[in-house]
Amino acid sequence: MQETGYRGPQTCKIVGITYRQLDYWTRTGLVMPSVHEASGSGDQRLYSFNDLLQLKVIKQLTDAGASLQKVRQAIDYVRNELDANWSKATIVTDGAGVYACTSDAEVLDILRNGQGVLGAVVAVDQIKTQLNGTLRELRPKDAGVGYVPDTEEPKSGAPGVTAKEG
């Protein structure tokens, strides 16, 4: 079975982060490359579409002022409580706290409990749509490779590097 993977520099360009950020977040376990982990010198990490989605969420939360410690808690919540289904969550931050909301009622409950004014709302579905658009724009024009819009994760045919599992 083959799965599309994105190398580090390509991942950074797509997500809008530095290679240093990507390397740190990977080395500290915030995000792990799910297609292929580097296993030595010259071996490259390959990140999946879901990894890119997580990285975009992390970037937007940190840009909104959330600490990496709070971001880690939010990421762990989605991984553990929502079975890593990023489309089920809206992640909300006011810079001081990070909250994962799975329905409008949860957002309202947070506001009623005096958690503060919301500084940023990170809607994972919107990030997913933006990420698909970015990948469409970056696809090689002369490679003759067609782009297949994401339903879960792109398989073959999307821009990136293909790795064999095994």
VMD Tcl script that draws the C-alpha trace (Angstrom):
set ca {
  {0.00 0.00 0.00}
  {1.25 3.47 -0.86}
  {0.48 6.71 0.93}
  {1.42 10.22 -0.15}
  {3.98 11.87 2.06}
  {5.37 15.37 2.23}
  {9.06 16.00 3.00}
  {10.08 18.49 5.67}
  {10.78 21.52 3.46}
  {7.60 20.94 1.46}
  {5.61 20.54 4.70}
  {7.01 23.84 6.02}
  {6.02 25.67 2.85}
  {2.49 24.23 2.86}
  {1.88 24.88 6.56}
  {3.72 28.21 6.79}
  {6.24 27.32 9.49}
  {10.02 27.23 9.65}
  {11.98 24.02 9.38}
  {13.27 24.70 12.88}
  {9.70 24.73 14.23}
  {8.85 21.52 12.38}
  {11.97 19.79 13.65}
  {11.34 20.88 17.25}
  {7.66 19.90 17.19}
  {8.60 16.51 15.73}
  {11.52 15.84 18.09}
  {9.35 16.70 21.12}
  {6.50 14.46 19.95}
  {3.94 17.19 19.32}
  {3.49 15.85 15.77}
  {5.01 12.69 14.38}
  {5.42 11.97 10.66}
  {2.91 9.19 10.09}
  {4.03 8.15 6.59}
  {7.71 7.65 7.37}
  {9.92 8.55 10.33}
  {13.57 9.28 9.63}
  {15.71 6.40 10.77}
  {19.18 7.74 10.11}
  {21.35 10.14 8.19}
  {19.97 10.87 4.74}
  {16.56 9.38 5.58}
  {13.72 11.90 5.38}
  {10.56 12.21 7.42}
  {7.36 12.05 5.41}
  {4.24 13.75 6.74}
  {0.67 12.77 5.80}
  {-2.25 15.07 5.05}
  {-3.52 14.55 8.62}
  {-0.08 15.55 9.92}
  {-0.28 18.74 7.82}
  {-3.72 19.42 9.29}
  {-2.38 19.04 12.83}
  {0.56 21.31 12.04}
  {-1.76 24.01 10.65}
  {-3.89 23.83 13.81}
  {-0.78 24.09 15.99}
  {0.49 27.06 13.99}
  {-2.81 28.93 14.21}
  {-3.08 28.31 17.95}
  {0.47 29.50 18.62}
  {-0.09 32.51 16.33}
  {-3.14 33.34 18.47}
  {-0.91 33.40 21.57}
  {-1.45 29.92 23.02}
  {1.59 28.37 24.68}
  {2.94 25.09 23.32}
  {2.02 23.47 26.64}
  {-1.65 24.43 26.13}
  {-1.49 23.43 22.46}
  {-0.16 20.00 23.48}
  {-3.16 19.59 25.80}
  {-5.57 20.46 22.99}
  {-3.83 18.14 20.54}
  {-3.87 15.30 23.08}
  {-7.57 15.91 23.72}
  {-8.42 15.57 20.03}
  {-6.23 12.49 19.67}
  {-7.62 10.76 22.76}
  {-11.21 11.96 23.08}
  {-12.17 12.40 19.42}
  {-10.24 9.45 18.00}
  {-7.99 11.91 16.15}
  {-10.91 12.98 13.95}
  {-9.87 16.59 13.45}
  {-13.04 17.46 11.57}
  {-15.13 16.93 14.73}
  {-13.48 19.74 16.64}
  {-13.43 23.48 16.78}
  {-10.45 24.56 18.80}
  {-10.80 27.84 20.63}
  {-8.17 29.96 22.36}
  {-8.00 33.28 24.13}
  {-4.22 33.02 24.36}
  {-4.36 31.94 28.00}
  {-6.38 28.78 27.51}
  {-7.17 26.38 24.70}
  {-10.49 24.61 24.43}
  {-11.71 21.87 22.11}
  {-15.37 22.29 21.25}
  {-17.38 19.58 19.55}
  {-20.71 21.42 19.43}
  {-22.18 24.91 19.68}
  {-23.38 24.09 23.20}
  {-19.83 23.58 24.40}
  {-18.77 26.97 23.06}
  {-21.70 28.59 24.84}
  {-20.90 26.77 28.07}
  {-17.37 28.08 27.99}
  {-18.61 31.64 27.62}
  {-21.23 31.28 30.40}
  {-18.63 29.98 32.79}
  {-16.64 33.17 32.44}
  {-13.68 31.73 30.61}
  {-13.02 35.07 28.93}
  {-13.50 36.59 25.52}
  {-12.49 34.31 22.70}
  {-9.42 35.59 20.92}
  {-9.36 33.10 18.06}
  {-11.47 30.23 16.84}
  {-9.65 27.57 14.86}
  {-12.22 25.64 12.83}
  {-10.48 22.48 11.70}
  {-12.88 21.96 8.78}
  {-11.96 25.41 7.45}
  {-8.25 24.70 7.84}
  {-8.77 21.40 6.02}
  {-10.44 23.23 3.12}
  {-7.67 25.86 3.02}
  {-5.02 23.14 3.09}
  {-6.67 21.36 0.15}
  {-6.64 24.67 -1.75}
  {-2.97 25.24 -0.99}
  {-2.10 21.75 -2.17}
  {-4.09 22.35 -5.38}
  {-2.09 25.54 -6.03}
  {1.26 23.89 -5.36}
  {0.75 20.82 -7.53}
  {3.26 20.49 -10.34}
  {1.76 21.98 -13.51}
  {3.81 19.94 -15.97}
  {3.94 16.62 -14.14}
  {0.62 15.43 -15.54}
  {-0.42 14.44 -12.04}
  {-4.07 15.03 -11.28}
  {-5.16 16.37 -7.94}
  {-7.81 14.42 -6.09}
  {-9.60 16.57 -3.47}
  {-9.36 15.22 0.04}
  {-12.16 13.23 1.60}
  {-10.05 11.81 4.40}
  {-6.40 11.82 3.31}
  {-4.97 12.04 -0.18}
  {-3.68 8.73 -1.39}
  {-1.74 8.62 -4.63}
  {-1.96 11.36 -7.24}
  {-1.63 14.32 -4.85}
  {1.54 16.38 -4.77}
  {4.10 14.89 -2.46}
  {6.32 11.88 -2.17}
  {5.06 8.35 -2.18}
  {6.34 5.87 0.36}
  {5.70 2.15 0.49}
  {4.54 0.84 3.83}
  {6.04 -2.37 4.93}
}
mol new
graphics top color blue
foreach p $ca { graphics top sphere $p radius 0.5 }
foreach p [lrange $ca 0 end-1] q [lrange $ca 1 end] { graphics top cylinder $p $q radius 0.2 }
display resetview
